[in-house]
Amino acid sequence: MARMTMIESIRSAMHVAMDRDEKVVVFGEDVGYFGGVFRCTQGLQQTFGKNRCFDAPINESGIVGAAIGMAAYGLRPCVEIQFADYVYPAYDQIVSEAARLRYRSNGDFTAPITIRMPTGGGIFGGQTHSQSPEALFTHVSGLKVVVPSNPRDAKGLLIAAIEDDDPVIFLEPKRLYNGPFDGHHDKPVTPWSKHELGEVDEGHFTVPLGKAVTRREGSQVTILAYGTMVHVAEAAVAETGIDGEIVDLRTLLPLDLDAIVASVRKTGRCVVVHEATLTSGYGAELAALVQEHCFYSLEAPVQRVAGWDTPYPHAQEWDYFPGPRRVAEALTTVMEDV
């Protein structure tokens, strides 16, 4: 075991995958010699050579399109989109080609592609470096969508994604890249070791796709979260004293509905937290599923806490960012009928 930041664990995952399987290739903008804008691929080109870790032109549709062709011919590309905000030129390639390749070829071809991209705010990147587009991908049949919340999960989930035979959208919360986060803006943070989340196996291991995990057991309300919002939820529970059960979804598609239903039926209440805009956000799907499967167990309406329905602001980032105060307000509201 070793203590790693999320950047280090993601780099370790790619190193392990490339070392185990020569068909794994890594490419994207500045990922080769430079090691990526966040240094997630640092050292991979030096270790595995320019044929297996290389730079691509500033052309997201070309990056994903090339990866689809490589995958159809037997490689396992792990490509980086420098920021999730840049993925839109490649959206047609992802949706119309990668996600449907297995179906349209009647199983003759698959698309074992992993598309990594930093997501969310927290670095004052403004409207073109802070978006959370996960809902756009969870609507697409044929894709898998992953959002880790800690270094160990990031490594295990990324290795599982690279080894999967279908395309995986791997969203990396950049607010968590360089260390732990307790949800309080830039206040001193609580070490990962509080939950042993920073201890990461150095060799090969996987975290199964499609399996949620309970980060905190509770009896009064279920909080559904993923990525950075898991830590925000922990801070909100600590502030309010409400006995909240925090379920870290980890994989948004396929979704671990059984874990959600079991928790909500136990607590009778539910708060959904995500950073993306509220309207048509992934939280709407979660709220609908909870209502559909847990209606007779609910003691109060499902509450959602999310970003504003605006472009991601720069100067007011911490007002936009769903912080512990807003989550605490939702927890208080959902408990009012007690």
N, C-alpha and C positions, 0 to 999 in steps of 0.2 A: 504494500500500500504506500501511496505517496500523497502529500498534500498538493493540490493543483488548483489554479484558477480555472475558470471555464475555458478561457483561451487555450491554456495548456492541455486541458483534458480533450478538447476538440482536436488539437494538433496530434495528441497521442493516439486518438482514435484513428485518424487518417494514416498515421505512421504504422499502426498495428495492421490495419486493413491492407495497406500497400505491401507490407512485409509478408503477409500471409498469402496474398493472391496477386500475381503479376498482372492480372487483367484489370486491376483497379488503377485508374488514372485520375489525376487531379488537375484541373485547369480553370482559368478565369482571369479577370483583370488584375494584374499585378501580383498574382499568387506565386510566381516562380522565384526569381532572384530576390525580389523585394519581400516576399513572405506574406503578402496580403496587407490590406490597409490596417487591419487589427492584429496582424502577425500570427494569424491562426495557421498559416501554412509555412511558417518560417522553418528553414532547414530541410524541407521535404525535397526540393530540387537538388540540393547538395547531396542528399542521401540516395535518392532514387534516379537521378538523372533528368535531363531535359525532355526525354521522351515520355516520362510518366508524370512529371509536374511541370507545367509550362504556362506561359502567359498567353492570353487571348486578346484580340482587338476589343475596343470599346463597342461591343455589339452583342447585346444580351440575347437577341433572337438567334444570332449566329452561334453563340455559346451553347444554348440549349439545343438548337437544331443539330449541331455537330455531335453533341452528346447522344442524341437519339439515334443517329446513324451509327455511332460507335457501339451503342448498346445493342442495336439490332444485329451487329456482327460479332457480338460475344464479349465486348469489354464491359467494365463496370465504372462508368464515369461518376466522379464526385465533383461537381462544378460549383463555383462560388459566384453568386450575384453580389456585387460589392455592398449594396444596401438593398433592403427589400423594396424601397421606393423605386429602384431601377428595373424591377422585374416586368413591368407592364409591356415593354416591347416584345418580351418573350412569352407573354401570356398565351398567345395563339398556339405557339409551338407546344407549350405545356398541356393546354386543354385539348386542342384538336389533334395532336399527334402523340405525345408521350402517354397521356392518360388513356388513349383509345387503341394503342398499338396491339395489345393482346387481344382485344375484342374484334377489331377489324381484320386481323389476320387469323382468326379462329384458333388462337393459341400457338400459331407457328412462330411468332416473334414476341418477345417481351421487351420491356424498357427498364432494366435495372439501373436507374439513374437516381442519384441523390443530388438535390439542388439546395445548397446551403445559402442562407442569407441572413444578415443581421437585421433584427426587427425592433420596433418600439423606440421610445424616447429615453430621456434621462441623460443625454450628453449635449443638450442645447444645439441640436442639429437642425431645428426648424422644420418647415413643412416638407422638404425634399430629402430628409435623412432620418425621419422619425416615424414613418407610417407602420401600421400593423395590419397587413392585408390578409390575415389568415382566413377570414370568412369567404374571400373570393375563391380559395382553393378547396375549402370543405364542401362547397357546392358541387364539386366536380367528381363524378364517378370515375374510379380508376386511379385516383391519387391517394396517398397517405400523407397526413399532415402531423408534424411533431413539433412540440415546443418544450424544451427542458427547462427546469428551474434551478439546477445545481450542477456542479462539475461532474459528479459521478454519473448522474443520469445522462448528461450531455455525451459523455464518452460511450456509455453502454447503448444508448439509443442511436447514436451515429453509426457505430459498428453494425448494429442491427439493420439500420437503414441501408447502408452500403451493401450488405449481404442479402437484402431483400430483392426479389425478382421483379418488383413493380416500382414505379416512380414514387419517390418520397420528397415532399417539401419539408425541409429541415430549417425551422425558424429559430434563430439564436438571439435571445434578449440581450442586447448590447449593454443595458444597464447592469447586467450581471457578469459581464466579460472579465472584469479585472478584480473581482473579489466579492465578498458577501455584501448583502444589502438588507437592512432591517425595515425599509419602507419609509424612513424619515429623511427624505431629501439627501443631504450630504452630511448628516450627523454621524458621529462615530458608530461603527457597525458592530453587530454581534458576530463572533467568529462562526464559520461554517461548522465547527466542531460541536456546536450546540446540538446539532442533529446528525453529527458525523457525516455531513454532506460534502466536506472538502477532502475526505479520504477516498482516494480513487485507486483502483487496482491498476498496476502498471502494465500488465499483459492484456491478453484477449478476454473479454467478457461481453455479454450483451444484456440489455434491458429490453424485455419483449415489447414490441409495438402493440398498441391497443389495450394496455393495462394501466389503469390509474393507481394511485397510491394515497393512502391516508397519511397526511403529514402530522395531523394533530387529532387525537380522539376527542370527541365532545358529545354532549347530550341535548343541547338546546337549539342549535341551528347548524345546518350544513352550509359551508362556503365552498363553492365551486370556483376554482382558479387554475391558472397555468402561467408558466414563465415568471416574470417579475412579480406578478400579482399574488403569487403564493406568499411571498415575504411581506407584502403590504397587508395581506389578510392576517398573518401572524402578529404583526404590529397592532392591527386594529383590535384583535381579540385580547391582546395584552392590555390595551388601554381601557377597554370597556369592562373587562371582567366577565363578559358573556362567555359561556362554555360552548364555543364554536368548534365544530368538526371541520377541518380543512382537507378537502379532497383535491389533490394535484392531478389534473387530468393527464398530463404528459403527452398523450396522443389525442388529437382532436378528431382524426379520421384514420382508422376506425375508432369509435368512441366506446369507452368501457361503461356502457349504460347500466350494467348490473351493479357496479360499485356505486354509481350515483343513486340508483333506486334504493339500494340497501341503506345508504346513509340518510337519505331524506325520509324514508319510512321510519327510521329510528328517531330522528330529531323533530320531524313535523314542520320544519321551516327551512327556507333556502334563500341564500343570497349568492348571486352570480357576479363575478368580478372579472373584467377584462379591460385592457388599455385602449383598444380600438373604439371608434365611434359607436354610439349607442344604437342608432337606427340600422336595422338589418345586420347588426353585429352577431358574432357567434353566440353571445349570451341569449339572444332571442331564441335560437334553436334549443339551447339548454333549458330555458324557461318553459318552452313548449313541451319538451320531453318530460320534464318534472311534472307539469300539470297533467299530461296524458297518462303517466304511469304511477303518479303518487297522489292523485287528486284527493282521495278519501283519507290520506294521512296528513294533508296540509292543514296547519292551524292558522296560516296567514298567507297573503299573496306573496308570490316570489318577487324578490327585489333584485334590480340590476344596478350595478355601479360600473360606469364606463367613461370613455373619453367624450368630449363634446362633439356635436355634429358640425364641426368646422375643420378647416385645414389645421394641421398641427401647428400651434403657435410657437414662437421663439421666446419672446420676452415674458410670456405668461405660462411657460412650460409647466411649472409646478402647480398651477391652478388647473391646467388641463389634465395633468397626470392624476389618475385616481389614487389618492393617497389614503393613509390610515384614517384621517378625519372623515372623509366621505364614506368609506367603508363602515366606520363606526356608526355614522348616522343611519345607514341602512340596517345595521344589526339592531340598533335601538328601535327603529321603526317596526321591524319584523317581530320584535318581542313585545310590542305594546299591548297585545291582547292576552298576555300571560296573566 
